[in-house]
Amino acid sequence: MRGIEQIPWLYDAGMALLELTGLLEWRRELVAGARGRVLDVGCGTGRDLASLPEETRATGLDPNLPSLLAARTRAPGAALVAGVAEALPFRKESFDTVLSGLCFCSVPDPDRGLREVRRVLSRTGRLRMLEHVRSTNPLAAFLQDVSTPAWKWATGGCHPNRRTEEAVVSAGFRVETERRRAHRSMRLFSARPVSGRRASP
């Protein structure tokens, strides 16, 4: 079934509303730190691609073709590729920055996807991620768990209760705490690959 995330005009309308409540500031901070060869995993309709610094070389990846068509209009200078996070169609160390803005909540196998991100990221590169995660408040976390089935159905796959930050660490990254921002269930952070450390299976 198609959900909000697979219907470009509906997705953009929802994002526009969220940006009025503060999400736009988070998105601007996410893309501001991008450098060099940039991969936007789950680029959707290209909202982040269009805001990247001019000196970057951008590639957007998304499994939804209608969203990629919308991204082509919004970010005409970016290379756009149809694909999934769990099987990135790129060589090892192809990118200096990997962006993920509200994407890994919807990736069917996030652990595999994050291992793929580590593979295509250069040794000195950075993963920059904006994501909503499982709340540290027990009551809020319980409500996230209860609402997840209905929310997945409505959105087309979004899980509001994932422990994404912990998954990033398990995939072989170190979260740079000095570049971490947290508010309620939202997280914005930069992470670097840990040399010599293999991702957890």
Secondary structure, DSSP 8 states (H G I E B T S, - for coil): ---GGG-HHHHHHHHHHHIIIIIHHHHHHHHHT--SEEEEET-TTSTTGGGS-TTSEEEEEES-HHHHHHHHHH-TTSEEEE--GGG--S-TT-EEEEEEES-TTS-SSHHHHHHHHHHHEEEEEEEEEEEE---SSHHHHHHHHHHHHHHHHHHTS--TT--HHHHHHHTTEEE-GGG-EEETTEEEEEEEE-TT-----
